[in-house]
Amino acid sequence: MLNHTLLIAALLATALLFGGMLLFAGGFAAFALKALPPVEARLLIRAAFPPFYAFVILVATLAALLTWTLDAPSTLALALIALTTFPTRQILMPAINNAADSGQNRRFQVLHMLSVLITLAHIGIAGLIMLRLAAQ
């Protein structure tokens, strides 16, 4: 009974992680860029990223803890999401902002693409974990 409850909780936490990342990356940022003037959109998106990354770290960690006794590969993958989000938030995001602020367009494009690829990888991994947990 406890394992079943943990499995449901882990699946829900992973679904929250997947949906939150997908909504933020695919919906919020695109909407802000279309609905607001460019300067305001950039300021809003820049302000939203630290809480977004904190959400990813928190929920991925929670999901990893919930899968701890259930599925080692899922635990490892979720922990990897949390661990790789921390340097993305603390190092990569400020570097992206600095490149944008200093007019280093090429550097900005490369760093931004790296952050996009990291987020897409996290979304894909969370999706695969959802499928894995749902199949148990």
N, C-alpha and C positions, 0 to 999 in steps of 0.2 A: 504494500500500500504506500509506504513512504517513497519507494523508488518511482512509483507511478506519479505521485504528487510532485516529486522533484523533476521528473521528465516533463510534465505539463508546464511547470513553472519555468523550466529551462527553455522549452519551446516558445512560451510566451515572451520571455525576456529576449530571446534571439529574434523573434518576429518584431518586437519593439525596436531592437537595434537595426534590423534590416529596413523596416518601414521608415524609421526616423532618418536614417542616412539617405535613403532613396528620396524621401519627400524633400529633405533639405537640399540635397545636391541637384535633384532633377526638377524640383518645383519652386522652392523658395527663391533660390538665387536667380533662376530664369525669370520668375515673376517680378522680382525687385528690379531687375535690369530693364524689363519692358514697361513697368508701371511708374517708375520714378525717373526723374532727370538723372543723367549719368553720374554726376557728382554725388547726389543724395543716395543713389543706389549703391555706389561704391562704399560710401560711409556706413550705410546700413549693413551691407554684407560683411564689411571689415569688422564691425562691432558684433555681428552674430556668430562669427567663426569661433572665438574662444569658448562660448557656452556650448556650441555644437560639438566641438572636440571634447569638452568635459563630459557631455552627454555620452559620447561614444566610449570614452574611457570607463565611465561609471557603469553603463549598461553592459558593455562587453565583459567587464570584470565580474559583475553580478552573474551573467550567463555562464561564464567560466566556472565560477564557484558552484553554481547549480548543477553543472554537468560533471563536477569533480569525481563523484563516485559512479557515474553512469557511463561515461564515454570519454576515454582519454584523448582520442584525436580531436574531438569537439572542444574539450577543455584547452588543449594546446592551441588550436586555431583561434579560439575566442581570446585567450590570453595574448596571443600574437597581435590580434587587432588592437587590444588595449595598449600593449607595449609599444607598438609602432605609431600609435596615435599621439603618444606623449611627445616624442621628438618632432612629429609633424606640427603639433601645436606650439611647442616651445622654441623650435629652431627654424623649421621651414616656413611657417606662417610669417614670422617677423622678417625673414629674408625676402619673402615675396613682397611684403609691404614696403620694405626698404628699396627694393628694386623699382617698384612702381613710383614711389615718392621721388627717387633720384633720376627718373627718366631712363633707366636702364631697361629698355624695352625687350631686348633679346634675352637678358637674364630673367626678367619677369616672366616671359613666355615659357622658358625652360622650367623654371621653378614652379610656375602655375601648372604646367602640364604634369610635372612630377606629383603635385598634390592631387590633381584629378585622377591620375593613375592609381595612387595609393587609395583614394576613396572608392574608386571603382573596384579595386581588388578587395577592399573591406566589404563592400556590398555583395560581391560575388561569393566571398567566403561565408558571410552570414547566410546567404541564400542556400548554399550547399549544406551548411550545418542545419538549417531548418529542415531541409529534405531528409537529412540523415537522422535527426531526432524524430521526425514524424514517422519514419519507417520502423522505429523501434517498438 
